[in-house]
Structures are given as C-alpha cells and as structure tokens.
Amino acid sequence: MTNTRQGRLKNLGDVEQSVMDYIWMHGPSTSEACREALAGSRPMKDSTIRTVLRRLEEKGYLTHEIEGRTFVYRASYARQNVAVRAVKGIIDRFCGGSAEQLVLGM
C-alpha cells in the first residue's frame, strides 16, 4: 500500500514568500532573474538568492532543472494548491478537522 497523503509544507518567511510570488507570477526562473526582479523591494546578493531558492526546494515549494550550467526553478505546486493545503492544515490543527468550526470561529 502506498501513502499518497501529501506532507504539510513548512511555513514561508517574508523573503521566501516574495520569491514564490515572483515564480508563481512569472513561471520558471533562474536565480539571476529572481534577484533582478526583486532588487527594487528586496536587494540580495547572488549567494543569498541561491540560498533562498535552495531552501524553498528543501521545503518542497520548488524543483529545478539544469539547462546548460544554469538552474531553472519552477513551482512544485500551483499557488492555489498551496493555499488549499495551508487552510486544510489550519482546519486539521486548530479545528479538529472541522471546516464548520473554522467558519464559526471567524
């Protein structure tokens, strides 16, 4: 029997969220494209953006392919799927699995 249940994704920090927002909006990207696009609001060194991308991959948000010598990162899940999983996690953790309890609590 295979366990098909998806694991819970770890929370994102502010910089990680900015990078994911960029990749969800623009599709597969290199570290340089991400760094340049975020430079106005979040200036980063090349090594910093590579670390952020690597951590996002470790957390399960990104995957990469190598084109030539360049890593191209893409989202592992659509933004909507990540949002659904986050809400499901909240319902499971804080509302005993009851969506009704979540709505009542709001």
C-alpha positions as a Python dict, from the first residue, in 0.01 Angstrom:
ca = {
    (1, 'M'): (0, 0, 0),
    (2, 'T'): (134, 344, -93),
    (3, 'N'): (86, 651, 121),
    (4, 'T'): (-48, 918, -115),
    (5, 'R'): (-113, 1180, 153),
    (6, 'Q'): (88, 1493, 83),
    (7, 'G'): (304, 1618, 367),
    (8, 'R'): (250, 1956, 520),
    (9, 'L'): (462, 2228, 364),
    (10, 'K'): (672, 2431, 605),
    (11, 'N'): (588, 2796, 656),
    (12, 'L'): (749, 3062, 438),
    (13, 'G'): (950, 3359, 558),
    (14, 'D'): (894, 3704, 405),
    (15, 'V'): (1178, 3674, 152),
    (16, 'E'): (1075, 3320, 60),
    (17, 'Q'): (718, 3440, 7),
    (18, 'S'): (841, 3718, -224),
    (19, 'V'): (1041, 3468, -431),
    (20, 'M'): (745, 3229, -454),
    (21, 'D'): (513, 3514, -553),
    (22, 'Y'): (755, 3602, -834),
    (23, 'I'): (786, 3243, -959),
    (24, 'W'): (410, 3183, -939),
    (25, 'M'): (352, 3501, -1138),
    (26, 'H'): (631, 3461, -1398),
    (27, 'G'): (684, 3085, -1422),
    (28, 'P'): (1017, 2901, -1430),
    (29, 'S'): (1306, 3132, -1344),
    (30, 'T'): (1678, 3142, -1282),
    (31, 'S'): (1832, 3277, -963),
    (32, 'E'): (1955, 3581, -1156),
    (33, 'A'): (1606, 3658, -1292),
    (34, 'C'): (1460, 3634, -941),
    (35, 'R'): (1734, 3850, -792),
    (36, 'E'): (1695, 4120, -1057),
    (37, 'A'): (1315, 4121, -1035),
    (38, 'L'): (1319, 4157, -656),
    (39, 'A'): (1608, 4407, -644),
    (40, 'G'): (1377, 4708, -610),
    (41, 'S'): (1200, 4580, -300),
    (42, 'R'): (1446, 4321, -165),
    (43, 'P'): (1804, 4371, -282),
    (44, 'M'): (2005, 4049, -241),
    (45, 'K'): (2347, 3918, -326),
    (46, 'D'): (2370, 3632, -572),
    (47, 'S'): (2464, 3390, -294),
    (48, 'T'): (2162, 3498, -88),
    (49, 'I'): (1904, 3434, -360),
    (50, 'R'): (2064, 3096, -431),
    (51, 'T'): (2033, 3006, -63),
    (52, 'V'): (1668, 3114, -58),
    (53, 'L'): (1594, 2907, -368),
    (54, 'R'): (1773, 2604, -224),
    (55, 'R'): (1574, 2632, 99),
    (56, 'L'): (1248, 2661, -93),
    (57, 'E'): (1343, 2346, -278),
    (58, 'E'): (1423, 2169, 51),
    (59, 'K'): (1083, 2276, 186),
    (60, 'G'): (914, 2129, -122),
    (61, 'Y'): (794, 2452, -285),
    (62, 'L'): (1035, 2441, -581),
    (63, 'T'): (1207, 2194, -810),
    (64, 'H'): (1484, 2269, -1056),
    (65, 'E'): (1614, 2152, -1390),
    (66, 'I'): (1957, 2224, -1528),
    (67, 'E'): (1977, 2395, -1866),
    (68, 'G'): (2341, 2407, -1969),
    (69, 'R'): (2505, 2516, -1644),
    (70, 'T'): (2206, 2714, -1519),
    (71, 'F'): (1950, 2600, -1262),
    (72, 'V'): (1594, 2685, -1367),
    (73, 'Y'): (1350, 2678, -1076),
    (74, 'R'): (979, 2609, -1105),
    (75, 'A'): (700, 2586, -850),
    (76, 'S'): (624, 2234, -730),
    (77, 'Y'): (260, 2329, -676),
    (78, 'A'): (28, 2599, -808),
    (79, 'R'): (-36, 2888, -569),
    (80, 'Q'): (-397, 2776, -525),
    (81, 'N'): (-289, 2423, -425),
    (82, 'V'): (-52, 2563, -162),
    (83, 'A'): (-331, 2785, -26),
    (84, 'V'): (-571, 2491, -5),
    (85, 'R'): (-310, 2282, 178),
    (86, 'A'): (-245, 2568, 422),
    (87, 'V'): (-614, 2610, 503),
    (88, 'K'): (-655, 2233, 537),
    (89, 'G'): (-360, 2233, 779),
    (90, 'I'): (-522, 2507, 987),
    (91, 'I'): (-852, 2319, 995),
    (92, 'D'): (-678, 1997, 1098),
    (93, 'R'): (-455, 2157, 1364),
    (94, 'F'): (-688, 2409, 1522),
    (95, 'C'): (-1041, 2295, 1441),
    (96, 'G'): (-1019, 1919, 1480),
    (97, 'G'): (-1066, 1873, 1105),
    (98, 'S'): (-1397, 2059, 1102),
    (99, 'A'): (-1439, 2332, 840),
    (100, 'E'): (-1758, 2428, 1020),
    (101, 'Q'): (-1558, 2508, 1335),
    (102, 'L'): (-1326, 2728, 1127),
    (103, 'V'): (-1619, 2924, 985),
    (104, 'L'): (-1780, 2958, 1327),
    (105, 'G'): (-1451, 3081, 1469),
    (106, 'M'): (-1429, 3354, 1208),
}
